[in-house]
Amino acid sequence: MYCQVIVDIVHENVASPFTYRIPDMMTFEPGQRVAVPFGPREKEGIVLELTEECNLEPSRIREVLRPLEDYAAIPPELMALAKEMAEKAHCPLAETLRLMLPAQMRGGRVHVKTERSVRLAVTPEEATAAAEAEKRSRKRAEILRILAEKKEISVKELAESVKDPAEALKKLTEDGLIEICETESLRTPGDVFETPEDPGFTLTPGQEEALSEIIPALQGKGGRFLLHGVTGSGKTEVFMEAVRKTLTLGKSAIILVPEIALTPQMVAWFRGRFGPVAAVIHSRLSPGERYDEWRRIRRGDARVVIGARSAVFSPVRELGLIVVDEEHESTYFSDHHPRYDAREVALSRCEREMATLILASATPSVLSFAKARRGDYMLLEMPRRVNDRPLPEVELVDMREELENGNRTVLSGALRAALKQCAAKGEQAMLLMNRRGYNSFVSCRSCGYVVKCPNCDISMTYHLGTQDGLLRCHYCGQAMLPPEKCPECGSRYIRFFGAGTQKVEEEVQKLLPGIRTLRMDYDTTSGKDGHGKILEEFRSGRARILIGTQMIAKGLDFPRVTLVGVVAADMTLNLPDYRSRERTFQLLTQVAGRAGRGQEPGRVIIQTYKPEDPIIGYAAMQDYRSFFEDEFRRRRNGLYPPFTLLARILVESPKEEAAMKTAEALEKQARGQLEAHPEWQKKVLLLMNDTPSVKVLRGKTRRHILMKMLVSREADEMIAALTELARKHSDEAEVWFEVNPTTMM
């Protein structure tokens, strides 16, 4: 027997499978990991297929060295998915196969954890009799009594009942009464959130109506749904019931969330309902925890998986349901090679495995809602909150008037008064400031010079927390002391402008000195369980005010929050991206929805310099339909997606000249492709070689070739050709190809 093996090397020269002979007494199956000789070295690989015949000369065929596990690490459906993704991304199959496994499995960087255990070598009755006959050692007698009940126990657990049991265990082993062995010990992620009991909710009519469409799909050959419900309408409860039904059908479910911050809360809810069959997958787990959770899923011990983007590759058995919560979030797109959109991967898995897909959001992406209107998804709407609780009252504060009245702080008079009132009542508040740090930039008042990162074309942000305070780049992490005088003109009129979460935290602590305040941003959540610890502190009521970036804006459910403040609503509105209006609406609507989810009514204060902007108004009213119609009309007039496809070839190089030359060469080749295919040319509305808004990033100069094309069969052909073109680039530059990229910056 022979097997075709994809060797774990990402390089075009070794992208095809290699043939190996299967030694006698060994058996393999597709998807199994093996060690194989490759040149003078030993490499890992994945068995692609088995064959009985081989056309190669026997002397050229080498043997598989050994299996790395006694099972197929990658099941057939994920093998097929990896092949599909490799074809779409025009990359080696080895690269997409890596997505299907915990990274630490490669190279044997993580292993099964074991611990010493004790078990009976005799019957429980014989152990009890031996304990009664034991006159010389109380420890030996006690150990035998414990094992007569439990039959097997870890040495660590036994030592909690019997102090220093080593000598007693040695004698009992010599007497043949017990055996000491190594048993597997699972590393389970700790529950930061308290696991609640199943509350047994009575479903609302809106939830019942949504489930009446979803359950037949679960029982049949799957379905595609867009669940659009206002914040607080109980979408999560719909997922819960859908998962419950999936489990009763003997199938498994995957729940995707956009932020690691949401994972602890979601895991607590699901473990409360479904117990240990719930597993969690995200990047903040330790290598051992991630490996053990993956193995629980692969074995079928865990049938419900909750996690961020990469959880879509979980090797669940009998997939029945995938839920993509907050489906509008850009974090579902991976900008690491091979690039993928978890929503598209979820759809592909559901179609291949006849499972049901639910995309859910209070603010669906324009593209998803347009697809639902077109009939690609069944639209399920939940326009009312649970128990008909009212949406929060929203007040817009014009910060131009605050400035005219002499208020130069980050908090308006209205928000200050509301925070005091909230604190006096013993209620909780959340404040959104979508920029971390203390000041957003440092500038010279004489010449206008702004301190920028030496590696990126980005202004540096001032952070407190060190002895002198540092300027930090939020893209590459570069840190430096603020200049004492302007590097450009020598002036000492260096000033700090703008505000971030640290500045807001300082203002709140001055306003309410006795109230415990938490800050949640990248700086405070970088440690293990960082998100969960902060959220649990707030959930428990030990802290009363939570200040954070966009990570606090969605999905979180805190019934005691009655006040939400948006400190700078315009921050994302004027970014150079055609989706800036959409993202602003989504962010404001989502964070406003955190208020008034319990018994007390909610209040939202949005601080803005443009209260007249319709996007701010739609968000204040949580009026998604009006927003969608307005944005849909704007995109149709401007020929933006979904009416067109935007594609770009992004070039990055440490050498500016290399980036320019590579971009020019790629633009010339792209134009040559169009000239060779006149039918393609008719579908192209724009082709240009340009500089992105961020010209330099992490020390690399950037250029991009932008294309806008009409949605058509020819566009698909062009995308395939451009993908291939992007792969053939110079060694001096990195080249990426993107369709409808998450950011044009």
N, C-alpha and C positions, 0 to 999 in steps of 0.2 A: 504494500500500500504506500501511496505517496500523498503528500499534502502540499497545497499552495499556501505560502506564508507571506504576509505583508510584514517586512522587517521594520522595526520602530526607528526609522531614520527619515526625517523630512527633507528630501532632496529629489529633484526631478530625475536624477540618474538612477535612483533606486525606487522609483514610484510603482513599478510593476511587481507582481508577486514572484517569489522564488520557489522552486520545487525542491522539496526535501523528502528523503526516504523515512518512513516510519519504522523504527526498530521493532523487532519481534517482541511480543509481550507488552507493547504499548498500544493504546487506542486513544484517538483524539476525536473532537467534534468541532465544526466550524464555530469561531468565536472564542476558542480556547487560547490562552496565552502559553507560549512555549519559549524555551531557550534554544537558539540555533547557532551553529558556527557561521560566521560571516567574515570572509577574509581571514586574517590572523586572530580575530577577536570573537568573543561570544556576545551575541545581541539578543534582545527580546523581540518577539514577533507575535502576530495574531494569525491563527489558522483561518484561511479564507474558504478553502474547500478541500475535499478528499477525492483522490482519483486512484483507480486501480492500474492504470497504464501511464507510461511516460515515454516520450520520444527522444529524450536526451540519452547520451551515452552513459552507461552505468558508472564509469569512472569519474564523471563530472558531478554526480549526485552525492551530496553529503547527507548525513543522518541528523534528525532532530536530537538534541542532547537530552532534553527532559521536559515534562510539563511543569508550568509554574503554579498551576492550581489543578485540582482534579475535576473541574467543572468549566463550562464555557463562561468566561467572565462577561462576554458581550453576547446577549441573546440574539436570535435571528432577526427580530424586528429592528433592533438597534444597529445591527450590521447593515441592513438594507438602508436605514436612515443615514448612516455614515457614508455609504456609497452615493446616495442622492446628494448629500451636502457637498461631497468632494467634486461631483460633476458640476454642480451649480457654481461653486467657488473656484473651479478649475485649479484645484490644489491636490497634492498627493493624498491618497486614501489614509496613509499613516497619520496625517495631520487631523483629520476629522475623527478617526478612531480614538485618538487621545481624549477627545471631548467626552467619550462614553465611559471613561474610567477615572477614579480618583487619581490625581496627578502623582501622589506619593507611591502608588503601586508600581510605577515605572522605576526600574533600577533598584527595586527592593528596599525603598526608603521607609516603608512602614510594614509592620508584621502583626500577625495575630498575637494578642496579649494573653499570656497564660498566668495562672497562679496555682500554688500548691494546694491540693485538696486531699481530704481524708475520706475514705469510704470503707464500709464494712466488707470483710472478706468471708464473713459467716452470715447466717440468718439473723434477723432482729431478735428472735427468741434465744438463739445461742449467745448473742451479745448481752442480752439482759441477764441470762444465767451466769455468764462470766463476770458481769459487774457485781452481782450478789455474792459470788464466790471470792471476789478480789478483797483481800484483807489487808494487804501491805501498802496499797497506794490509793488514796482518795481520788487523785487526778485520773488514774487509769479507769477507775470505776465510773467517774463522772463522764469521761469521754465516751465510754461504751454506752452509757445511758442516753447521751445526746444522739449518738449515731443510731441507736436502736429506734429512735423516733424519726431522724432525718435521713438516715442511710448514707448521706454524703454531705460534707460541709467544707468550706475553705478553711485553711489553717488560720488565716487572718480573722475570720469570724469566730472560729473556735477559741482563739486566744482571748476574745472578749469575755468568754464564760469561764475559761480555765487558764489561769495565769501560768506563763512559761511552760507550755505543754510539750516541749521538744523531747525531753527524756522519756516522758510517759508514752509519747507516740512511737519512739524508737523501740521501746520494750514491747508494746502491743503489736508492732509490725513483726518483730522477731518471733512473737508467739503465734503469728499467723492469723490474728483476729482482725486486723485492719490492713489497708493498702494506702500508700501515699502516691498520688499521681498528679500530673499537670492537666488542668482543665482550662478551657477558654474563658476569658473574662472580657466582657464587652465594655468598651468605653462609651458611656452614654452621655450626651450633652446634658448639662444640669438645667433644671427648670428655674430660670430667674423669676418668672411669674408664678404666682401661686396657682396651682391647677384647680379650676373650679369644678364642682360637681355638675352633672347634666341637669339643667334647670327645667327641662321638659316644657319648653315654650308652646303656647298655643299659636299656631300660624295665623297671620293676618290674611284677609281676602286677597291682597296683592301677592303675598308669598304663595298662597295656595294656587292662584291663577298661573304664576310662573312655573311652579312645579308640575302643574297639570300638563304643560307642554314638554317639560324636560324629562319626566319619568318614562313616558312611552319611548323616547329616544334611547334612554338607558337600557330599556328592555329589548329594544330592537337593534338596528344596525348603526346607531349613533345619530347625532344631529349637531347643528352649528347654531349657537345662540349668542346674541348680544343682549346682556342684561343691563338695562339702563334704569337706574333708580336714584332718586334724590338722596343726598347724604342723610343717613339715619333711617332709611326705608327698610332696612333689614335684609340686605343682599347676602350678608354672611350666613344668616340663618337658612337662606335658600341653598347655599353651598352645602351647609351641614346636612340638610335633609337629602340633598342629591348624593352626597357621599354615603350617608346611611343606606340609601337604596342601592348604591353601587356595591357596597359590602355585602348586603343581603343577596345580591345576585352572584356573589363569589368573585367579584372583580376588584380592581384596585383603582386608586384615584391619586392625581397629582394636583396640588394647589400651589400656584406660583404667586409670589408677592413681589412688588417692585423694589422694596427696600429691606435691608437686613433688620432695620428698626422695627418693622412690622412682624418679623418672624417669631420672637418670643411670645407675643400676645396671641398670635394665631395658633402657635403650637400648644399653648396652654388651653385654648378653647377646644382644640381638636383632641388633645389627650384627655381632657375632661369628659368628652363625649365617647371617645373610642378607645381609650386606654393605650396600652403599649403598642398597638398596631400602627400608631402614628410615629413617623420618623421625620427628622429635620436635616436639610442639606443646605449649607451656605458657606461662604468663604471664611467666616470668622471661627469655624470649628477648628479644633486642633487636627493635625493629620490623622492621629489615631481615631478620634471621634468620627471624622468624616469617613474613614475606611470602614469602621465598624457599622456605622449607619448604612453605608452602601451595601455591606454584606448582609445586613438584616433585610434590606429591600430585595437583594438578589435571591436570597433563600426563600422569600415569601413570608418571612416573619412580620415584616412591616408592609401593610397594604395601603396606607395613606401617607403620602410624602408631602411635606410643606417646605418650601424653600424659595430662594431667589432664582434668577435666570437659569443657572446650570442644572437645577433640579429637573428641568424638562427632559434631561437625558437619563433619569433614574430608571434602572432595570426592573420596573415593577412587573409582576406576573398578571396576566389577563387584564390589561389596561381597559378601564371602562369609562373614565372621566378625566378631563383636564380642565381646571379652572384657572383663568388668567385674571387675577384681581387687579384693579386699577390699570386696566389694559392700555390706557393712553400713555403710560409712562415711558420715557425714552430709555430708561435703564434696562428694558427688555432687549435692547440692541447691544450686542457685544462688538466693540470696536477693536478687539484683539483678533489677530489672524488665527484661524479662518473666521471671518466675520459672519455673524448670523443674527437673526431676529427670533427670539424665543417664541413669539406669537406665531410666526410662520412655521417654526419647527413643531410647535404644539399642533397646529392644523395638519401638518404632514403626518405626524404620528397618529392622530385621530382618524384620518382618512385610511391610513394603512392598516390600523388595528381595529377599525370599526367602533371607535370610541366616540364619546360625546364631548364637544368643546363648548365651554361657556366663557365668553369674554365679558367682563363686568366692569362698570364704572359709573360714577355719577356724572362724569364729564368725558364721554367717549371721544376718542380721536376723530377728527373730521373724516379721515379715510375709512375708519371702521363704521361710523354711522352712515356714510354714503353707501358702503357695501350692504349694510342692513336694509337701507331704503331700496337698493337695487335687487334685493332678494338673496344675496349670498349668505346672509345670516338671518335667522328668525329673530325679530326684534321683540323683546319682552320689556315692558315698561312698568315701573313702580313709582308713581308720581307723589305718593304720600309717605310721610314718616310713620314709624310704628306707633300705634295707639293715637294716630292723628295728631301727634305733637306738632306744634307750629314750627316752621322754619325760623331761625333766629332773626331778630330785628337788626337791620343793618344801617349804620350811620356813616356817611362819607364826610371826611374832614378835609377841607381845602388847606393844604399846608402853606399856600401862598399868603392866605390871610393870617396864619399863625406867625409867619415871618414879619408881616406888616405890623402885627401887634407886639412885636419884640420878643417872641418866643423862638429862641435859636437852639433849643434842645431837640432830641429825637422824638420826644413824646409830646403830643398835642395836649391842650388843656382838657379836652373831652376824654382822652384816653387816661390821663392822670386821675381825673375825677372818678372814672369808671373803675380803675384799679383800686383806688382807696375804698370805694363802695363794696367792691367784690371782696376785698380783704376783711372789711368790717363784718360782712355776712358769713365769713368762714368758707367761702366758695373758692373755686379754682379758676385760674386764667392761663391762657396760652398766647404768646406773642411771637409772630412770625417776622423774622428779619433775614432775608435770603442772601446774606453775605456774612461770613464769619470774620473774626478779627475785631480790632478796636476801631481803627480808621481805615477807610477804603483806599486812600492813596495819599502820597506825600508830594507836595508841590512847592515850587519857588514862587513867591508872590511878586518878585521883581521881573522875571523873564518868562514865567509859565512852565518851566521845566518840571516834568513829572518823573519821579524815580521809578525806573522800570527794571525788571529782572534782566541780568546779563545773559541769561539763557533763553528767555522768552520775550516776545513783544507784548508784555503784559505789565501793567502797573503793579507794584508790590504793596502788600497790605500790612499795616502796622498791628502787631500783636502785643498784648501785655502778657505777663506770666514769667518773664525772665527779669534779671536784675535791672537791665537798662531798657528792656523792650526791644523787639527785633522787627525788621521788615521781612515778610515771608512771601514767596511766590506760591500761589495756590495750584500751580500747574506742575512745577518740577521740584518744589520743596526748598529751593535756594533761600538762605537766610543771611541777613547782614544788619549791621547797626545803621540807624538812620543817619544821614550826613548832617554835620553841624553847619555846613555852608553849601550853597548850591554848586554842584560840580560843573555847571554850565557857565554861570556868570560870577560866581564867587560871593554872591549875596548871602547874608545870614538870615534873610526873611524866609526861612523854611517853615512851612505850616502843614498841619495835618487836617485832611478834609474827609468828609463822608463819615459813615458809621457802619459798624458791624455788630454781630451778636454780643461781643464783649462790651461795647459801648452801651448797648441797650441794657445789658445786665447791670452795669454800674449805675445807670440812671434809675432803674427800678429799685435797686438796693438803697439808694439815697432816698427815694420816695417812700419806701416801705421797709425801714431798717430791721424790723422784727419778724419779717415774713421770709420763710425759707424759699430760695429761688434756685432753679436748676437751669443750666445751659446745655443745649443739645446740638452739637455741630461736629464736624470732622475732628476738631481738636479735642473734644471731650469724649469721643466714642471710639478712639483708635484701639483701645485695649480689648482683651477678650471679654465678651458679654457686656461691653461698654454701653450699647444701646439698651439692653434689657435692664441693667442695674438702674439707669436713669429713669426709665419708664416705670419700673416697679416702685421706685421711690415716689414718683408722682402719683401713680395709681393708688398707692396705699394712703395718700393724703399727708404723708410726712412733709412733702414739699407742696407749696400752694401755687407757685407760678413757674411755668415752663417756657423758656425762651429758646427758639431754635430756627434753623434754616428749613428748607423745604422738606426735610425728612420728618418734621412733625405735622406736615400739612394733610396727610392722607391716611385713611384706614384706621387710625387710632380711635378707640372708643373709651372715653372717660366721662362717666355720667355726672360728675361733680363740676365739670367745666361749664361755667355760665358766661364767660367773657372770652372773646378772641379779639386780639388787636393785630392789625397788619401795619407794620411800621413804615414800610416804603413800597406801596403797591405798584409804582411805575417802574420798578427796577428791571423787569424783563420785557417791558412793553416796547422799548425802542431798540432792542438788539437787532443787528443786521441779519435777520433770518425771517423767511416768509411765515414761519410758524410762531413768531414771537407773540402775536395777539392770542393765538390759541393757547399757548402755554401760560400766558398771564391769566386768561379766563379760568383755566383749569386750576392753577395754583390758588387763586383767590376763592373760587367756589369751594374747593376742597378744604381749605383751612377754615373758611366760614362754617363749614359743616361740622366742625369739631364742637361747636357751642350748642347747648340746649339739648343734649342727647339723653338727659335724665328727666327727673320730674320738674325741675325748675326751668323756666324759659331762658333762651340764650340771647346774647347781645354781641354784635360784631361791630368794631370800629375800624374803618379802612382809611388810612392816611394817604393822601395822594396830592400830587401837583396838577393832576388833570381829571378832576371829578366829572367833567363834561364828556370824557371819552366814553363811547358806547360800550366798549369792552368792560370797563369798570362798572358801568350801570348794569349790564347783563349779569355779571358776577354777583353784584349786590342783591339782585332779585333771584339768583340761582335759576335764571331763565336760559336753559340750554338751547331750547328750540330757536329762540330769537337769535342767540349767538350763532348757531349753526347756519341758519338761513343767511345771515349777514356775511359770515365768513365764506360760506359756499359761493355766494354771489361774487365776493371779492376775488376768490381764487379762479372762478370761471372767467371773470373779466381780465385778470392778469395772467391767465393760463398757467396756473400752478397746480400741483397734484391735488385732487385725483384726476384732473383734466389732462395732465401731462405727466411725464416721468422726468425727474431731475437726476442726472448722473454726473459723477465727477471722478476724474483720475487725480488723486492727490499725490504730490511728489514731495519728499522730505529728504534733505541732505545736510550734513554738517558744513558742506562747502556751498556757498551761495551760487557760485558759477556752475557747479554741477547740477544744482536744482534747476537753474534757468535753462541750461542746455538740455537736460532730460525732458523738461516740460515742453520746450520748443520742438524737440524731436517727436514726442508723443502727439503733440497737436498736429504736426505735419503728417504723421502716419494716420491719425484719425481723419484728417481731411482727405487723405489719399483713399481711405476706405470708402468715404462718401462719394468721391468721384468715380470709384470703381463700381458703385452700386447706386445708380440714379434713383431707384425706387426708395432707397433709404433716405436720400437727400431731401425728398419731398416731406418726410416726416420730422425733419430736424428744424426746430425753430431758433436755436441758438447754439453756437459753438465758439468758445473763447478761452484763451489762456490768460489767467488772471492771478492776482495775489490775494490770498484769503485775508479776512479781517485780522487774524492773528498771523503775522508774517513769519515770526520766529517762535518755535516752541521746543522747549527742552534742548536748546542749543542747535536746532536744525532749522534751516531756511525752508519755507514751504511755498509751493505754487500749486495751482489746480487748474485743470482743463474742465470747464463746465459745459454740459450739454443739456438742452431742454428738448424733449421729443414728444410727439403725440403718442398716445397709447395705441399700439397696433402690433400686428405680427412682425412687421419690419423692425419695430423697436426691440422686440425680443431677440431678433437676429443681430441687431447692432450691439445690444448689451453683451451677447455671447462673444462677438468679435472684439469689443473693447476690453472685456475681461481677459481674453487671451493676450491682447496687446499690452495690458498692464503687467502681465507676468514677464514679458521680455523687456527688461529694462537694464540700465547700466549698473555696474557694481558700486558706483559712487552714490547712488540714490535709492531710497526705498519708495516703492510705488504701490498705492492702494486704489482699488476701484470700488465705488459705492453707488448704489441706486437709492434715491430718496434718502440721503444721509440724515442722521438725527440732528446734525448741526452743519451749517454751511460756513462756520467760522474757522 
